[in-house]
């Protein structure tokens, strides 16, 4: 899938509340890089919003039809008032299951603020 195809699919399928001006920066094999922006008027990222970004990132890598069955999240530091970059990839596929991970970064891919591992079924 190309960046343009994934962008169109995200725009078509994500609820407005989960969109956060998502922009597909890279889509190669099983590796996905997405950029999310704060909604106008918001000053910081809530925990709920960050979990939404994790869900979107993991499903972008595993397939948007996939649903989470297990999720483990480690918050490494507080988010900045900036765009969030998400790097996600499928680690292993086993039948209908996909084991994936996502890293969230504030503004640049330098120092992660959150790491998530998950199993998705789809």
DACORNOR-V874270 format. One record per residue. N is the residue number from 1. RES is the residue in one letter. SS is DSSP state (alpha for helix, beta for strand, coil for the rest). Layout:
n->(N	N)
res->(RES	RES)
ss->(SS	SS)
This chain:
n->(1	2	3	4	5	6	7	8	9	10	11	12	13	14	15	16	17	18	19	20	21	22	23	24	25	26	27	28	29	30	31	32	33	34	35	36	37	38	39	40	41	42	43	44	45	46	47	48	49	50	51	52	53	54	55	56	57	58	59	60	61	62	63	64	65	66	67	68	69	70	71	72	73	74	75	76	77	78	79	80	81	82	83	84	85	86	87	88	89	90	91	92	93	94	95	96	97	98	99	100	101	102	103	104	105	106	107	108	109	110	111	112	113	114	115	116	117	118	119	120	121	122)
res->(X	X	X	X	X	X	X	X	X	X	X	X	X	X	X	X	X	X	X	X	X	X	X	X	X	X	X	X	X	X	X	X	X	X	X	X	X	X	X	X	X	X	X	X	X	X	X	X	X	X	X	X	X	X	X	X	X	X	X	X	X	X	X	X	X	X	X	X	X	X	X	X	X	X	X	X	X	X	X	X	X	X	X	X	X	X	X	X	X	X	X	X	X	X	X	X	X	X	X	X	X	X	X	X	X	X	X	X	X	X	X	X	X	X	X	X	X	X	X	X	X	X)
ss->(coil	coil	alpha	alpha	alpha	alpha	alpha	alpha	alpha	alpha	alpha	alpha	alpha	coil	coil	alpha	alpha	alpha	alpha	coil	coil	coil	beta	beta	beta	beta	beta	beta	coil	coil	beta	beta	beta	beta	beta	beta	coil	coil	coil	coil	coil	coil	coil	coil	coil	coil	alpha	alpha	alpha	alpha	alpha	alpha	alpha	alpha	alpha	alpha	alpha	alpha	alpha	alpha	alpha	alpha	coil	coil	coil	coil	beta	beta	beta	beta	beta	beta	beta	beta	beta	coil	coil	coil	coil	coil	coil	coil	coil	beta	beta	beta	beta	beta	beta	beta	beta	beta	beta	beta	coil	coil	beta	beta	beta	beta	beta	beta	beta	beta	beta	beta	coil	coil	coil	coil	coil	beta	beta	beta	beta	beta	beta	beta	beta	beta	beta	coil)
